[in-house]
Amino acid sequence: MIIRQETQEDHQEVHRLIKKAFKSTRYSDGMEQDIVEALRKGETFVPELSLIAEVNGQVVGYILFTKVKIGDATQLTLAPLAVLPEFQRQGIGRALIAEGHRIAKALGYDCVVVLGSDAYYPQFGYIPAAQVGIQSPYDIPSKNYMVYALSNKIASIKGLVRYPKAFDM
């Protein structure tokens, strides 16, 4: 498996991958691929954190980390993480998350928030964001809104998370 930064030539394949990966997901609204397209055009897009996983030349996974505001701090959100159904449970999502965290830390970010499965993300070190004073803008169970610390500065990051408009689709 190769993990690399997405290029413009990958956009159509990534669009199809996201659509297929979220097709049977219980909590999907079917807009994930459209949100990614909108995020790529905005000022919160971080090209280095738009990553794909390839197996034998086939794009099988995708992850995007986008800038958000938490209080006055610019940090990141993970959305989406998508792996083709036939390639799930093979460590591709795990590898994409680990590489994204590595790059985000190298770029100087202190934390990543995610709205997701409380059965999946805690295995990577995500904890409920409310435990450290970070509030979700959504009316969801706190166990599903999590944060991952990239540095020890997370203790000073508090407040409501503000997402780019692209997430309002």
CORURRA-V532026 format. One record per backbone hydrogen bond with DSSP energy under -0.5 kcal/mol. NH is the residue of the N-H (numbers start at 1). CO is the residue of the C=O. E is the energy in kcal/mol with one decimal. If there is no record, write none. Layout:
# CORURRA-V532026
{{NH & CO & E} {NH & CO & E}}
This chain:
# CORURRA-V532026
{{2 & 54 & -2.3} {4 & 52 & -2.2} {6 & 50 & -3.6} {10 & 7 & -1.7} {11 & 8 & -1.3} {14 & 10 & -2.8} {15 & 11 & -2.5} {16 & 12 & -2.1} {17 & 13 & -2.5} {18 & 14 & -2.8} {19 & 15 & -2.1} {20 & 16 & -2.5} {21 & 17 & -2.9} {22 & 18 & -2.2} {23 & 19 & -0.7} {23 & 20 & -0.6} {25 & 22 & -1.3} {28 & 25 & -1.2} {34 & 31 & -0.5} {35 & 31 & -2.4} {36 & 32 & -2.1} {37 & 33 & -1.8} {38 & 34 & -2.1} {39 & 35 & -2.9} {40 & 36 & -2.3} {41 & 37 & -0.7} {41 & 38 & -0.8} {42 & 39 & -1.6} {45 & 42 & -1.0} {46 & 65 & -0.5} {47 & 45 & -0.6} {49 & 46 & -2.4} {50 & 47 & -1.6} {51 & 49 & -0.7} {51 & 63 & -2.3} {52 & 4 & -2.9} {53 & 61 & -2.4} {54 & 2 & -2.9} {55 & 58 & -2.3} {58 & 55 & -2.0} {60 & 53 & -2.8} {60 & 58 & -0.6} {61 & 53 & -1.4} {62 & 82 & -2.8} {63 & 51 & -2.3} {64 & 80 & -1.5} {65 & 49 & -1.7} {66 & 77 & -2.2} {67 & 44 & -2.4} {68 & 75 & -1.9} {69 & 162 & -2.2} {70 & 73 & -3.0} {71 & 69 & -0.5} {71 & 160 & -1.7} {73 & 70 & -2.3} {75 & 68 & -2.7} {75 & 73 & -0.7} {76 & 111 & -1.5} {77 & 66 & -2.3} {78 & 113 & -2.4} {79 & 64 & -2.7} {79 & 77 & -0.7} {82 & 62 & -2.9} {84 & 60 & -2.6} {87 & 84 & -2.4} {88 & 84 & -0.5} {88 & 85 & -1.2} {90 & 87 & -0.6} {95 & 91 & -2.1} {96 & 92 & -2.5} {97 & 93 & -2.6} {98 & 94 & -2.5} {99 & 95 & -2.3} {100 & 96 & -2.5} {101 & 97 & -2.7} {102 & 98 & -2.2} {103 & 99 & -2.4} {104 & 100 & -2.8} {105 & 101 & -2.5} {106 & 102 & -2.0} {107 & 103 & -2.0} {108 & 105 & -1.4} {109 & 104 & -2.2} {112 & 148 & -1.9} {113 & 76 & -2.5} {114 & 146 & -2.4} {116 & 114 & -0.7} {116 & 144 & -2.4} {120 & 117 & -0.9} {121 & 117 & -2.0} {123 & 120 & -1.1} {124 & 121 & -2.1} {125 & 122 & -1.8} {126 & 121 & -1.4} {127 & 147 & -2.4} {129 & 145 & -2.5} {131 & 128 & -1.5} {132 & 129 & -1.7} {133 & 130 & -1.2} {134 & 129 & -2.1} {135 & 133 & -0.5} {135 & 159 & -2.8} {140 & 138 & -1.5} {144 & 141 & -2.0} {145 & 142 & -1.3} {146 & 114 & -2.9} {146 & 144 & -0.6} {147 & 127 & -2.7} {148 & 112 & -2.6} {150 & 110 & -3.1} {150 & 148 & -0.5} {151 & 110 & -1.4} {154 & 151 & -0.9} {155 & 152 & -0.8} {156 & 153 & -1.9} {157 & 154 & -1.6} {158 & 156 & -0.7} {159 & 133 & -2.8} {161 & 135 & -2.5} {162 & 69 & -3.2} {163 & 161 & -0.5} {167 & 164 & -1.8} {168 & 165 & -2.4} {169 & 166 & -1.1}}
